[in-house]
């Protein structure tokens, strides 16, 4: 298992319910161990196993939920 952490800007969130929806949606992806969304700064942080999922799947889930994101503004950090 290779756990990674990524953060990205989310667009289109207007309330706490939006942030909760994104957070829950990301948490349901196989391989995601933790997802946090901060409405005030419009950012999502995700810990995931890169052998089980990838950034494209995470981006697709955000889009499917009806929100946008700043393309490829992921900040990747290896979690040790």
N, C-alpha and C positions, 0 to 999 in steps of 0.2 A: 504494500500500500504506500502510495506517495501522496501525502496530504499537502494540499496547497491552500493558500488564502488569496482571494481576489476581491477587489473593491471597484465599483463602477458608479457613475452618475446615472440616476434614474430620472426620466422626465414624465410629466403628466400626473404626478401625484398631487392631490389637492387637500387631502385630509388624513387623519390618523387611520381611518378604515382602509384607505388606499395602501398605506405603508404596511398595514397588517396583512392585506391581501397578497402583496408581493412577497412578504416574508414567509407566509404560509405556503404560497405556491413554490417558492424556491426550496423550502424545507422538504417538500414532497418528492423532489428529484432523488432517485437512487444515487447514492454516493455523496450526497450533501450531508455533512454532519452538523453544520450550524449555519444559519442565515440570520442576519440582522439588517434591518432597514431603518435609516434615520430620516424622517420626513423633513426636519429642519434644514439639513444640509443636502437633502436629496441624494443620498448615497446608500448603496447596498454593499454589505460585506458578506462573503460566503467562504466557508471552509468546505473543501470537497476532496474526494479521492480521485485523482486524475486518471486512475485505471478504470473507474466506474462511470465517470461523466466528463464533460469537457465544457469549455466556455461557450461553444456554439449552442449546446443544449440549454445552458443557463440563459443565454440571450434569447433563444427561441421561447422559453417559458415566460420570460418577461414580456415579450411581444404578444404571446398568446393571452396573457392576462390583460392586455390592452394598454400597456405602458411602453414608453420609449427608453432609450439609453444612449449614452454618448458612445458611438462606435469605437471599439478598441481602446477605450480609456481604462482598461483594466490595470490594476497595479498588483502584480503577482509577487507573493512572498512564499518561500519555502518554509513550511512549519516543521520544526524539529523537535 
